[in-house]
Amino acid sequence: MNISRRSFAALAGATSLTLATPALLRAQSAGRLVVIGGGFGGATAARYARMAFPDVDVTLVEPQTSFVTCPYGNLILGGKRVLSDITHSYDGLRARGVNVIHDRAQDIDADGHRVTLANGEELEYDKLIVSPGIGFRWDAIEGYDEAAAEVFPHAWTGGDGSQISNLRQQLEEMPQGGVVGLSIPGNPFRCPPGPYERISMIAHYLKQANPTAKIMAFDSKDAFSKQGLFQDAWEELYGDMIEWVPGNADGKIVRVDAENKVFFSEFGEEHRVDVGNVIPPQMAASLAHDAGLVNDSGWVPVDQTTFESAVARDVHVIGDANIASPMPKSGYIANSTAKTAVAAALSDLTGSGAPSDPVYFNTCYSHAGEDYSFSVVGVFRPDGGEIVETPDSGGTSARGPLTELAETRRLEAGYADAWYDSITDDMFS
């Protein structure tokens, strides 16, 4: 459904409620919580555990010494942000009493309630929250591996920021009139609207720096999130610079030659590019596989009301790694579900009573140009052991010509910036 400006404003206000502290009961006894992964899910879980259960010892394990967000990474490609703008310190969590360990979790012994780090150290826990993020199916596209990703960067995990910086540098060095090729995976994957915001931001940069360049977006799917809104923006802002090739028009890329910069489609077409961005098919991160938490889908099945693993007691899996359909794999959902996982895990641990049924809000903003943004909103609830979207609870921004909606698009760009500041403050302050 479409949302009127008035309805959207009301929903935008409502979604901010998910950033408020849930009604959790104070712990009555000490315990040990270990959180693996310091992103939207893990950092939120560590912070809220310290706030709501101050008698519980909280340890966060994260290999990176700072966190580079995937949200707003596309704006670096558009020249609207720099890397430092999306890089966040863990000092705020330390100040709240979280023990932050910068190392990689190498093994989970669910029976022994123990996590082994890469340096050999073992951490014992009473409850474990795992937010490991995504891994790539490196074998899904022939010729695309970690070495090829240096030539055709995926830029789909924050890491140390080198991937997004690599892609930005390649765009800056591309010859005039060159071709940017994107390979977009099938569902499910992290941030469903993300590739299309990326197309928009690359076009925003090229329109100024390389206006005769071409963007070829090869998609494994026949449709995508907020499709009408994106395509309206592309037509209004970028003319014929962007060509989107859906799966049913041979848009699925099955092989790449990074050395010669060639994409090969499913039916044998060759596409030479000057800059390539390959977003591979995805699965839960390798730690979840090594720990035996995944099923045949490659993702982690969980209890849909507590996010406890279906196969490992006292292990709660949040963020992009789990199966929590129909909720999207988004930073907002990771932040929201982290609080439910903390409530479920630590109220059980401390005997302070089960939390009430949660409600999850998802708002996803996309930037398509200068002062030009739009969004999708969804509200989700547990129902009969499953998560369902509340009927008629959300939808997308209204469509229409820019001559009529310029102020709406400008306002939503401001809402998007406020959302980013709010959620990162909620994670790290």
LUMVEXVEX-570108 format. One record per residue (C-alpha): residue in three letters; x, y, z. Coordinates in Angstrom, 3 decimals, decimal comma, m for minus. Layout:
[node ALA; [X; Y; Z]]
...
// end
This chain:
[node MET; [0,000; 0,000; 0,000]]
[node ASN; [1,082; 3,616; m0,437]]
[node ILE; [1,338; 5,903; 2,562]]
[node SER; [0,106; 9,474; 2,565]]
[node ARG; [2,405; 12,177; 3,900]]
[node ARG; [0,343; 12,406; 7,080]]
[node SER; [0,257; 8,631; 7,585]]
[node PHE; [3,945; 8,368; 6,849]]
[node ALA; [4,794; 10,989; 9,452]]
[node ALA; [2,759; 9,091; 12,026]]
[node LEU; [4,441; 5,820; 11,179]]
[node ALA; [7,878; 7,430; 11,178]]
[node GLY; [7,208; 8,621; 14,696]]
[node ALA; [5,944; 5,206; 15,718]]
[node THR; [8,999; 3,415; 14,391]]
[node SER; [11,241; 5,484; 16,613]]
[node LEU; [9,689; 3,702; 19,565]]
[node THR; [11,774; 0,642; 18,807]]
[node LEU; [14,846; 2,654; 19,778]]
[node ALA; [13,508; 3,209; 23,282]]
[node THR; [14,457; 0,864; 26,101]]
[node PRO; [11,971; m2,031; 26,347]]
[node ALA; [10,222; m2,760; 29,628]]
[node LEU; [12,741; m5,234; 31,003]]
[node LEU; [13,003; m6,250; 34,621]]
[node ARG; [16,195; m5,671; 36,554]]
[node ALA; [18,298; m8,746; 37,089]]
[node GLN; [18,013; m10,346; 40,511]]
[node SER; [21,231; m12,391; 40,317]]
[node ALA; [24,545; m12,301; 38,489]]
[node GLY; [25,236; m14,249; 35,310]]
[node ARG; [27,512; m14,222; 32,307]]
[node LEU; [26,368; m13,046; 28,877]]
[node VAL; [28,713; m13,302; 25,911]]
[node VAL; [27,782; m11,503; 22,689]]
[node ILE; [29,536; m12,408; 19,428]]
[node GLY; [29,545; m9,707; 16,754]]
[node GLY; [29,633; m5,945; 17,275]]
[node GLY; [27,257; m4,750; 14,566]]
[node PHE; [23,633; m3,618; 14,568]]
[node GLY; [22,532; m6,727; 16,454]]
[node GLY; [25,468; m7,455; 18,731]]
[node ALA; [26,351; m3,914; 19,815]]
[node THR; [22,691; m3,233; 20,594]]
[node ALA; [22,422; m6,459; 22,600]]
[node ALA; [25,522; m5,657; 24,666]]
[node ARG; [24,398; m2,102; 25,400]]
[node TYR; [20,852; m3,049; 26,399]]
[node ALA; [22,001; m5,971; 28,509]]
[node ARG; [24,159; m3,603; 30,563]]
[node MET; [21,339; m1,063; 30,866]]
[node ALA; [18,550; m3,456; 31,768]]
[node PHE; [20,473; m6,151; 33,686]]
[node PRO; [23,334; m4,314; 35,429]]
[node ASP; [24,220; m7,305; 37,620]]
[node VAL; [25,004; m9,493; 34,611]]
[node ASP; [28,571; m9,557; 33,282]]
[node VAL; [28,519; m8,682; 29,571]]
[node THR; [31,360; m9,479; 27,176]]
[node LEU; [31,334; m8,461; 23,512]]
[node VAL; [33,614; m10,289; 21,066]]
[node GLU; [34,343; m8,403; 17,841]]
[node PRO; [37,514; m8,615; 15,706]]
[node GLN; [37,333; m5,072; 14,305]]
[node THR; [38,462; m2,252; 16,586]]
[node SER; [35,800; 0,053; 15,119]]
[node PHE; [32,559; m0,584; 13,254]]
[node VAL; [31,951; 0,547; 9,674]]
[node THR; [28,240; 0,476; 8,898]]
[node CYS; [26,856; m0,946; 5,672]]
[node PRO; [23,948; 1,539; 5,850]]
[node TYR; [25,195; 4,832; 4,425]]
[node GLY; [28,126; 3,092; 2,754]]
[node ASN; [26,452; 3,716; m0,593]]
[node LEU; [26,595; 7,439; 0,134]]
[node ILE; [30,389; 7,209; 0,019]]
[node LEU; [30,038; 6,018; m3,578]]
[node GLY; [27,796; 8,988; m4,260]]
[node GLY; [30,280; 11,455; m2,805]]
[node LYS; [27,877; 12,435; m0,026]]
[node ARG; [29,840; 10,859; 2,870]]
[node VAL; [33,406; 9,833; 3,696]]
[node LEU; [34,530; 6,713; 5,538]]
[node SER; [34,974; 8,451; 8,891]]
[node ASP; [31,293; 9,454; 8,800]]
[node ILE; [30,194; 5,815; 9,027]]
[node THR; [32,926; 4,540; 11,387]]
[node HIS; [32,009; 4,089; 15,047]]
[node SER; [33,998; 3,435; 18,218]]
[node TYR; [33,276; 0,852; 20,902]]
[node ASP; [34,393; 3,263; 23,638]]
[node GLY; [30,789; 4,073; 24,570]]
[node LEU; [30,098; 0,405; 25,299]]
[node ARG; [33,240; 0,153; 27,412]]
[node ALA; [32,114; 3,204; 29,354]]
[node ARG; [28,859; 1,377; 30,152]]
[node GLY; [30,795; m1,566; 31,570]]
[node VAL; [30,838; m3,918; 28,590]]
[node ASN; [34,017; m5,988; 28,393]]
[node VAL; [34,963; m5,551; 24,711]]
[node ILE; [37,412; m8,113; 23,330]]
[node HIS; [38,805; m7,493; 19,865]]
[node ASP; [39,344; m11,020; 18,629]]
[node ARG; [37,539; m13,528; 16,424]]
[node ALA; [35,245; m16,153; 17,902]]
[node GLN; [36,544; m19,395; 16,452]]
[node ASP; [34,362; m22,061; 18,031]]
[node ILE; [31,178; m22,418; 20,071]]
[node ASP; [30,808; m25,356; 22,444]]
[node ALA; [27,078; m25,159; 23,101]]
[node ASP; [27,066; m28,194; 25,406]]
[node GLY; [29,939; m26,842; 27,479]]
[node HIS; [28,707; m23,221; 27,321]]
[node ARG; [32,080; m22,066; 26,086]]
[node VAL; [33,395; m19,816; 23,281]]
[node THR; [36,946; m20,258; 22,004]]
[node LEU; [38,698; m17,235; 20,532]]
[node ALA; [41,298; m17,226; 17,767]]
[node ASN; [44,019; m16,504; 20,345]]
[node GLY; [43,076; m19,694; 22,230]]
[node GLU; [41,307; m17,959; 25,102]]
[node GLU; [38,074; m19,589; 26,296]]
[node LEU; [35,072; m17,620; 27,520]]
[node GLU; [32,444; m19,371; 29,625]]
[node TYR; [28,864; m18,151; 29,417]]
[node ASP; [25,437; m18,730; 30,891]]
[node LYS; [23,728; m17,177; 27,858]]
[node LEU; [25,185; m16,505; 24,425]]
[node ILE; [23,918; m14,066; 21,794]]
[node VAL; [25,379; m14,609; 18,347]]
[node SER; [25,159; m11,878; 15,714]]
[node PRO; [27,751; m13,012; 13,150]]
[node GLY; [26,254; m11,405; 10,052]]
[node ILE; [26,466; m12,864; 6,570]]
[node GLY; [28,878; m15,041; 4,664]]
[node PHE; [29,251; m15,348; 0,901]]
[node ARG; [28,599; m18,382; m1,248]]
[node TRP; [31,929; m18,045; m3,019]]
[node ASP; [31,185; m21,046; m5,241]]
[node ALA; [27,907; m19,596; m6,570]]
[node ILE; [29,500; m17,430; m9,305]]
[node GLU; [32,279; m19,137; m11,239]]
[node GLY; [35,523; m17,191; m11,041]]
[node TYR; [34,450; m15,048; m8,096]]
[node ASP; [36,507; m15,641; m4,985]]
[node GLU; [38,260; m13,510; m2,393]]
[node ALA; [41,042; m12,639; m4,828]]
[node ALA; [38,554; m11,594; m7,516]]
[node ALA; [36,803; m9,441; m4,918]]
[node GLU; [39,821; m7,150; m4,919]]
[node VAL; [39,159; m6,425; m8,615]]
[node PHE; [35,351; m6,645; m8,507]]
[node PRO; [34,666; m5,534; m4,906]]
[node HIS; [31,444; m6,651; m3,273]]
[node ALA; [31,478; m3,800; m0,704]]
[node TRP; [28,668; m5,663; 1,085]]
[node THR; [30,237; m6,025; 4,531]]
[node GLY; [31,632; m3,132; 6,530]]
[node GLY; [34,834; m4,751; 7,765]]
[node ASP; [37,631; m2,215; 7,828]]
[node GLY; [36,043; m0,144; 5,081]]
[node SER; [38,548; m1,245; 2,434]]
[node GLN; [35,944; m2,757; 0,104]]
[node ILE; [33,764; 0,352; m0,139]]
[node SER; [36,900; 2,508; m0,452]]
[node ASN; [38,193; 0,266; m3,257]]
[node LEU; [34,940; 0,589; m5,191]]
[node ARG; [34,879; 4,371; m4,725]]
[node GLN; [38,462; 4,673; m5,982]]
[node GLN; [37,676; 2,589; m9,060]]
[node LEU; [34,726; 4,869; m9,873]]
[node GLU; [36,969; 7,916; m9,583]]
[node GLU; [39,578; 6,356; m11,903]]
[node MET; [37,134; 5,019; m14,503]]
[node PRO; [37,639; 6,453; m18,006]]
[node GLN; [35,099; 8,911; m19,353]]
[node GLY; [32,200; 7,080; m20,946]]
[node GLY; [33,090; 3,850; m19,146]]
[node VAL; [30,731; 1,102; m18,010]]
[node VAL; [29,938; 0,144; m14,409]]
[node GLY; [28,537; m3,371; m14,065]]
[node LEU; [26,691; m4,687; m11,022]]
[node SER; [25,762; m8,300; m10,337]]
[node ILE; [22,828; m8,534; m7,901]]
[node PRO; [21,924; m11,799; m6,119]]
[node GLY; [18,648; m13,595; m5,641]]
[node ASN; [16,783; m13,604; m2,339]]
[node PRO; [17,446; m13,777; 0,542]]
[node PHE; [20,309; m11,350; 1,064]]
[node ARG; [21,305; m8,500; 3,352]]
[node CYS; [19,419; m5,218; 2,783]]
[node PRO; [16,979; m5,913; m0,079]]
[node PRO; [16,878; m2,265; m1,328]]
[node GLY; [20,650; m1,817; m0,942]]
[node PRO; [21,804; m2,654; m4,485]]
[node TYR; [19,322; m0,210; m5,978]]
[node GLU; [20,325; 2,606; m3,648]]
[node ARG; [23,884; 1,777; m4,731]]
[node ILE; [22,933; 2,103; m8,398]]
[node SER; [21,367; 5,482; m7,586]]
[node MET; [24,372; 6,782; m5,659]]
[node ILE; [26,840; 5,658; m8,317]]
[node ALA; [24,686; 7,472; m10,886]]
[node HIS; [24,609; 10,557; m8,645]]
[node TYR; [28,411; 10,651; m8,635]]
[node LEU; [28,796; 9,866; m12,353]]
[node LYS; [26,268; 12,489; m13,396]]
[node GLN; [28,702; 15,090; m12,075]]
[node ALA; [32,095; 13,472; m12,732]]
[node ASN; [31,529; 11,219; m15,753]]
[node PRO; [28,179; 12,083; m17,362]]
[node THR; [28,614; 9,881; m20,450]]
[node ALA; [29,216; 6,755; m18,352]]
[node LYS; [26,768; 3,839; m18,328]]
[node ILE; [25,532; 1,637; m15,454]]
[node MET; [24,501; m1,927; m16,292]]
[node ALA; [22,697; m3,589; m13,384]]
[node PHE; [22,388; m7,359; m13,913]]
[node ASP; [19,831; m8,833; m11,520]]
[node SER; [19,121; m12,477; m10,680]]
[node LYS; [15,551; m11,457; m9,778]]
[node ASP; [12,615; m10,252; m11,833]]
[node ALA; [11,519; m7,633; m9,285]]
[node PHE; [12,980; m5,804; m6,288]]
[node SER; [12,167; m3,768; m3,192]]
[node LYS; [10,745; m0,285; m3,820]]
[node GLN; [11,108; m0,919; m7,544]]
[node GLY; [8,662; 1,711; m8,769]]
[node LEU; [10,161; 4,406; m6,561]]
[node PHE; [13,703; 3,643; m7,694]]
[node GLN; [12,787; 3,499; m11,355]]
[node ASP; [10,901; 6,784; m11,074]]
[node ALA; [14,022; 8,350; m9,569]]
[node TRP; [16,332; 6,903; m12,227]]
[node GLU; [14,172; 8,273; m15,011]]
[node GLU; [13,754; 11,693; m13,378]]
[node LEU; [17,355; 12,170; m12,283]]
[node TYR; [19,601; 10,129; m14,572]]
[node GLY; [17,835; 9,625; m17,898]]
[node ASP; [19,277; 6,704; m19,852]]
[node MET; [22,451; 6,314; m17,768]]
[node ILE; [21,039; 3,243; m15,938]]
[node GLU; [19,956; m0,026; m17,541]]
[node TRP; [18,452; m2,631; m15,221]]
[node VAL; [18,446; m6,179; m16,642]]
[node PRO; [16,087; m8,544; m14,770]]
[node GLY; [16,572; m12,274; m14,444]]
[node ASN; [13,933; m13,062; m17,036]]
[node ALA; [15,910; m10,979; m19,568]]
[node ASP; [19,186; m12,887; m18,923]]
[node GLY; [20,206; m10,720; m15,984]]
[node LYS; [21,725; m13,501; m13,877]]
[node ILE; [25,532; m13,425; m13,900]]
[node VAL; [26,988; m16,923; m13,484]]
[node ARG; [30,680; m16,374; m14,264]]
[node VAL; [33,179; m13,540; m14,086]]
[node ASP; [36,671; m13,001; m15,476]]
[node ALA; [38,191; m10,480; m13,113]]
[node GLU; [41,496; m10,286; m14,992]]
[node ASN; [39,811; m9,204; m18,227]]
[node LYS; [36,847; m7,501; m16,531]]
[node VAL; [34,078; m9,528; m18,121]]
[node PHE; [30,682; m10,663; m16,785]]
[node PHE; [29,072; m13,776; m18,297]]
[node SER; [25,309; m14,184; m18,140]]
[node GLU; [23,347; m17,384; m17,644]]
[node PHE; [22,747; m17,765; m21,385]]
[node GLY; [26,310; m17,009; m22,434]]
[node GLU; [26,311; m13,272; m23,137]]
[node GLU; [29,587; m11,471; m22,410]]
[node HIS; [29,548; m7,997; m20,881]]
[node ARG; [32,786; m6,043; m20,623]]
[node VAL; [32,930; m3,503; m17,798]]
[node ASP; [35,385; m0,903; m16,609]]
[node VAL; [34,279; m1,170; m12,972]]
[node GLY; [32,545; m4,237; m11,559]]
[node ASN; [30,574; m4,598; m8,331]]
[node VAL; [29,687; m8,241; m7,652]]
[node ILE; [27,322; m8,834; m4,726]]
[node PRO; [27,444; m12,613; m4,254]]
[node PRO; [24,627; m14,886; m3,067]]
[node GLN; [24,683; m15,067; 0,720]]
[node MET; [24,263; m17,310; 3,751]]
[node ALA; [24,905; m17,076; 7,481]]
[node ALA; [28,498; m16,309; 8,453]]
[node SER; [30,992; m19,174; 8,687]]
[node LEU; [30,918; m19,244; 12,497]]
[node ALA; [27,249; m20,263; 12,421]]
[node HIS; [28,094; m23,092; 10,011]]
[node ASP; [31,120; m24,247; 12,018]]
[node ALA; [29,005; m24,290; 15,189]]
[node GLY; [26,340; m26,444; 13,529]]
[node LEU; [23,613; m23,815; 13,922]]
[node VAL; [22,437; m23,661; 10,290]]
[node ASN; [20,021; m25,882; 8,385]]
[node ASP; [20,006; m26,817; 4,690]]
[node SER; [19,020; m23,252; 3,746]]
[node GLY; [22,394; m21,958; 4,935]]
[node TRP; [20,680; m19,779; 7,554]]
[node VAL; [20,013; m20,309; 11,272]]
[node PRO; [16,568; m21,551; 12,375]]
[node VAL; [15,439; m19,914; 15,619]]
[node ASP; [12,463; m19,733; 17,938]]
[node GLN; [10,537; m16,890; 16,337]]
[node THR; [9,619; m15,261; 19,655]]
[node THR; [12,939; m15,498; 21,577]]
[node PHE; [15,516; m16,001; 18,796]]
[node GLU; [16,928; m18,972; 20,669]]
[node SER; [18,620; m21,432; 18,331]]
[node ALA; [16,500; m24,401; 17,271]]
[node VAL; [19,422; m26,749; 17,969]]
[node ALA; [21,446; m25,145; 20,795]]
[node ARG; [19,980; m24,223; 24,157]]
[node ASP; [20,981; m20,870; 25,662]]
[node VAL; [22,257; m19,633; 22,285]]
[node HIS; [20,231; m16,801; 20,703]]
[node VAL; [20,983; m15,851; 17,087]]
[node ILE; [20,050; m12,366; 15,904]]
[node GLY; [20,629; m10,150; 12,907]]
[node ASP; [21,098; m11,200; 9,304]]
[node ALA; [22,218; m14,771; 10,067]]
[node ASN; [18,872; m16,135; 11,234]]
[node ILE; [15,643; m17,138; 9,556]]
[node ALA; [13,025; m14,662; 10,745]]
[node SER; [10,810; m14,454; 7,689]]
[node PRO; [9,012; m12,312; 6,546]]
[node MET; [11,176; m9,683; 8,236]]
[node PRO; [13,940; m8,333; 5,974]]
[node LYS; [17,611; m8,679; 6,784]]
[node SER; [18,094; m5,055; 7,814]]
[node GLY; [20,015; m3,092; 10,408]]
[node TYR; [16,755; m1,842; 11,909]]
[node ILE; [15,451; m5,393; 12,402]]
[node ALA; [18,783; m6,486; 13,925]]
[node ASN; [18,620; m3,590; 16,376]]
[node SER; [15,000; m4,307; 17,258]]
[node THR; [15,300; m8,077; 17,662]]
[node ALA; [18,465; m7,710; 19,744]]
[node LYS; [16,402; m6,202; 22,537]]
[node THR; [13,935; m9,093; 22,455]]
[node ALA; [16,780; m11,618; 22,550]]
[node VAL; [18,309; m9,857; 25,569]]
[node ALA; [14,955; m9,795; 27,329]]
[node ALA; [14,283; m13,472; 26,630]]
[node ALA; [17,767; m14,685; 27,515]]
[node LEU; [18,403; m12,677; 30,640]]
[node SER; [14,922; m12,736; 32,145]]
[node ASP; [15,185; m16,523; 31,895]]
[node LEU; [18,678; m16,466; 33,366]]
[node THR; [17,803; m14,191; 36,272]]
[node GLY; [14,304; m15,541; 36,915]]
[node SER; [12,779; m12,096; 36,535]]
[node GLY; [9,812; m13,205; 34,455]]
[node ALA; [9,198; m13,641; 30,742]]
[node PRO; [8,982; m10,451; 28,661]]
[node SER; [5,727; m9,467; 27,004]]
[node ASP; [5,101; m10,212; 23,343]]
[node PRO; [7,324; m7,948; 21,242]]
[node VAL; [6,460; m5,782; 18,272]]
[node TYR; [9,077; m5,163; 15,593]]
[node PHE; [9,236; m2,085; 13,403]]
[node ASN; [11,264; m1,839; 10,239]]
[node THR; [11,862; 1,414; 8,424]]
[node CYS; [14,249; 1,388; 5,499]]
[node TYR; [15,224; 4,663; 3,866]]
[node SER; [16,901; 4,814; 0,467]]
[node HIS; [18,771; 7,760; m1,027]]
[node ALA; [18,335; 8,135; m4,773]]
[node GLY; [19,844; 11,584; m5,316]]
[node GLU; [20,464; 14,979; m3,766]]
[node ASP; [17,590; 15,694; m1,352]]
[node TYR; [15,748; 12,728; m2,844]]
[node SER; [14,869; 9,813; m0,558]]
[node PHE; [11,967; 7,455; 0,097]]
[node SER; [11,159; 4,597; 2,439]]
[node VAL; [9,334; 1,400; 3,223]]
[node VAL; [7,759; 0,666; 6,610]]
[node GLY; [6,678; m2,658; 8,109]]
[node VAL; [5,300; m3,778; 11,485]]
[node PHE; [5,771; m7,399; 12,588]]
[node ARG; [4,510; m9,490; 15,528]]
[node PRO; [4,879; m13,080; 16,727]]
[node ASP; [1,718; m15,070; 16,075]]
[node GLY; [1,398; m18,777; 16,842]]
[node GLY; [5,147; m19,293; 17,002]]
[node GLU; [5,796; m17,454; 13,736]]
[node ILE; [6,489; m13,837; 12,870]]
[node VAL; [3,870; m12,219; 10,658]]
[node GLU; [3,529; m8,778; 9,158]]
[node THR; [0,642; m6,847; 10,646]]
[node PRO; [m1,960; m6,316; 7,902]]
[node ASP; [m2,197; m2,763; 6,540]]
[node SER; [0,524; m1,605; 8,938]]
[node GLY; [3,083; m0,312; 6,494]]
[node GLY; [3,941; 0,324; 2,883]]
[node THR; [6,101; 2,590; 0,789]]
[node SER; [6,355; 6,311; 0,238]]
[node ALA; [3,867; 7,724; m2,238]]
[node ARG; [4,810; 7,693; m5,904]]
[node GLY; [4,359; 10,658; m8,182]]
[node PRO; [6,249; 13,206; m10,281]]
[node LEU; [9,070; 15,105; m8,635]]
[node THR; [7,308; 18,367; m9,474]]
[node GLU; [4,624; 17,371; m6,949]]
[node LEU; [6,716; 15,457; m4,404]]
[node ALA; [10,002; 17,381; m4,248]]
[node GLU; [9,344; 18,563; m0,680]]
[node THR; [8,352; 15,052; 0,430]]
[node ARG; [11,541; 13,587; m1,029]]
[node ARG; [13,591; 16,345; 0,634]]
[node LEU; [11,960; 15,733; 4,014]]
[node GLU; [12,550; 11,997; 3,772]]
[node ALA; [16,233; 12,633; 3,081]]
[node GLY; [16,329; 14,484; 6,397]]
[node TYR; [14,398; 11,690; 8,127]]
[node ALA; [16,937; 9,199; 6,777]]
[node ASP; [19,858; 11,159; 8,207]]
[node ALA; [18,088; 11,436; 11,562]]
[node TRP; [17,381; 7,698; 11,525]]
[node TYR; [21,049; 6,904; 10,952]]
[node ASP; [22,195; 9,196; 13,760]]
[node SER; [19,550; 7,810; 16,116]]
[node ILE; [20,227; 4,131; 15,534]]
[node THR; [24,009; 4,395; 15,726]]
[node ASP; [23,674; 6,408; 18,922]]
[node ASP; [21,359; 3,678; 20,221]]
[node MET; [24,055; 1,088; 19,483]]
[node PHE; [27,228; 2,753; 20,655]]
[node SER; [26,546; 5,586; 23,106]]
// end
